[in-house]
Amino acid sequence: MVKLFGNVVTFLLGAAVMAAAAFVLPERKAEVAQPIAFNHKKHVEAGWECVNCHPYVEEQPFAGLPTAQDCVDCHRSEMPKYPDNKKMREITEQLEQLIAEGRDIPWVKVHRVADHVYFSHRRHVAIGKLDCKECHGDVANMTEPFTRHAFPLPSFPKEFAYDESVRKMEWCRSCHMEKGVTVDCAACHR
């Protein structure tokens, strides 16, 4: 009887902890749908570099994105080379419609850092000489746009495995240590 009571108490405590965790633990974000079927691989094969579409990556904390007009201008100049490329024509029409409506491409942001974290693409790309794939993976072979963050998050530390922010920090911190860059908290946390 005492053993049964102990099992029931253990079960109830476990259920209470799990219920509390549902309110405390960060919610994992599902994949998002992007408005344009952007194919990184096709653009890389056409000779484009990251900086062509992410114009501020070497100069600002943020990488930036091209405007719908930038994309249309390029597509219009390239379409004569690919007269049978139906997908290119469809995307160009979609972009032209956005421009006609006075809107830009409504990309859904998937790469975020917490408000208390300072991250600069310029520091990492221009000064640190990191290649984009070191953080974002094999973008050059992606045939679809980003629908979720693309950091190769570690599974450690086990006790914080549920918390992506801790795993991101550990991943960044281990890279800083490996490359001999500061791990002083104030360098990234403001």
C-alpha positions in Angstrom: 0.0 0.0 0.0 2.8 2.4 0.9 4.6 1.6 -2.3 1.4 2.2 -4.3 0.9 5.5 -2.5 4.6 6.5 -3.3 4.1 5.6 -7.0 0.9 7.8 -7.1 2.7 10.7 -5.4 5.6 10.4 -7.8 3.3 10.3 -10.8 1.4 13.3 -9.6 4.5 15.3 -8.9 5.9 14.4 -12.3 2.6 15.5 -13.9 2.7 18.8 -12.0 6.3 19.4 -13.1 5.4 18.7 -16.7 2.3 21.0 -16.5 4.4 23.8 -15.0 7.1 23.3 -17.7 4.5 23.8 -20.4 4.1 27.4 -19.1 7.8 28.1 -18.3 9.7 26.5 -21.2 10.1 28.4 -24.4 7.8 27.4 -27.2 9.5 25.8 -30.2 8.6 27.6 -33.4 7.2 25.5 -36.2 8.4 26.0 -39.7 7.0 29.0 -41.5 5.8 29.4 -45.1 7.8 31.9 -47.2 6.0 34.0 -49.9 8.4 33.3 -52.7 9.9 29.9 -53.6 13.5 31.3 -53.6 16.1 28.8 -54.8 19.6 29.7 -53.5 21.2 26.9 -55.5 20.0 28.3 -58.9 21.2 31.8 -58.0 24.6 30.5 -56.9 24.9 28.4 -60.1 24.2 31.7 -62.0 27.2 33.3 -60.4 25.5 35.2 -57.5 27.3 35.6 -54.2 25.7 36.1 -50.8 26.5 39.8 -50.9 24.5 40.3 -54.1 21.2 39.6 -52.3 22.3 40.5 -48.7 23.9 43.9 -49.5 24.7 44.9 -45.9 26.3 41.7 -44.7 29.8 43.3 -44.8 28.9 46.7 -43.5 26.0 46.5 -41.0 24.9 44.3 -38.1 22.1 42.9 -40.3 22.6 41.2 -43.7 19.6 42.8 -45.5 17.5 41.5 -48.4 16.9 42.7 -51.9 13.8 44.6 -52.8 11.2 43.2 -55.1 12.3 45.7 -57.6 15.9 44.5 -57.4 14.7 40.9 -58.1 12.5 42.0 -61.0 15.3 44.1 -62.6 17.6 41.1 -62.5 15.0 38.6 -63.7 14.0 40.8 -66.6 17.6 41.1 -67.7 18.2 37.3 -67.4 14.9 36.0 -68.8 16.0 36.3 -72.5 18.7 33.7 -71.7 16.1 31.3 -70.3 13.0 31.7 -72.5 11.5 28.4 -71.4 12.0 29.0 -67.7 8.4 29.0 -66.6 9.2 29.2 -62.9 11.3 32.3 -63.4 8.5 34.0 -65.3 5.9 33.1 -62.6 8.1 34.5 -59.8 8.8 37.6 -61.8 5.0 38.1 -62.3 4.5 37.6 -58.6 7.1 40.2 -57.8 5.7 42.7 -60.3 2.3 42.3 -58.7 3.8 43.2 -55.3 5.5 46.2 -56.8 2.2 47.3 -58.5 0.5 47.1 -55.1 3.3 49.2 -53.5 4.5 46.3 -51.4 7.8 44.5 -50.9 8.4 40.8 -50.5 6.8 39.9 -47.2 9.6 37.5 -46.0 9.0 35.8 -42.7 12.0 36.4 -40.5 13.4 33.1 -39.2 16.9 34.1 -38.0 16.4 35.9 -34.7 18.6 36.8 -31.7 17.1 37.8 -28.4 16.7 41.5 -27.6 19.5 41.3 -25.0 22.0 39.8 -27.5 24.1 41.9 -29.9 25.0 40.2 -33.1 26.8 41.8 -36.1 27.1 40.3 -39.5 29.8 42.8 -40.3 31.9 41.6 -37.3 31.6 38.0 -38.3 31.8 38.3 -42.1 34.0 41.3 -42.9 36.2 41.3 -39.8 36.1 37.7 -38.7 36.2 36.4 -42.3 33.6 33.7 -41.6 31.9 32.1 -44.6 28.1 32.2 -44.5 27.9 28.4 -44.4 29.7 28.3 -41.1 26.5 29.5 -39.4 23.8 29.0 -42.0 24.9 25.6 -43.4 25.1 24.6 -47.1 23.0 27.5 -48.4 24.6 27.2 -51.8 22.7 23.9 -52.3 19.4 25.0 -50.9 16.5 24.7 -53.4 13.9 26.3 -51.1 14.0 29.4 -48.9 14.7 29.3 -45.2 11.6 28.2 -43.3 13.3 27.9 -39.8 16.6 29.0 -38.3 19.6 27.2 -39.7 22.1 27.0 -36.9 23.6 23.6 -36.3 22.6 23.6 -32.7 24.4 21.2 -30.3 22.4 18.8 -28.2 24.4 19.8 -25.1 24.2 20.6 -22.3 21.7 17.9 -21.7 19.9 19.7 -18.8 19.2 22.6 -21.1 18.5 20.6 -24.3 14.9 22.0 -24.4 16.1 25.6 -24.5 17.2 26.6 -28.0 18.5 30.0 -26.7 21.0 28.2 -24.4 22.0 25.8 -27.2 22.5 28.8 -29.5 24.7 30.5 -26.9 26.7 27.4 -26.3 27.2 26.9 -30.0 28.4 30.6 -30.5 30.5 30.4 -27.4 32.3 27.2 -28.5 33.0 28.8 -31.9 34.4 31.9 -30.1 36.6 29.7 -27.9 37.8 27.6 -30.9 38.8 30.8 -32.9 40.3 32.6 -29.9 37.7 35.3 -29.8 36.4 36.9 -26.6 33.9 35.0 -24.5 33.3 37.9 -22.2 29.5 38.1 -21.6 29.5 41.9 -22.3 30.8 41.3 -25.8 27.5 39.8 -26.9 25.0 40.6 -24.2 23.8 44.2 -23.8 
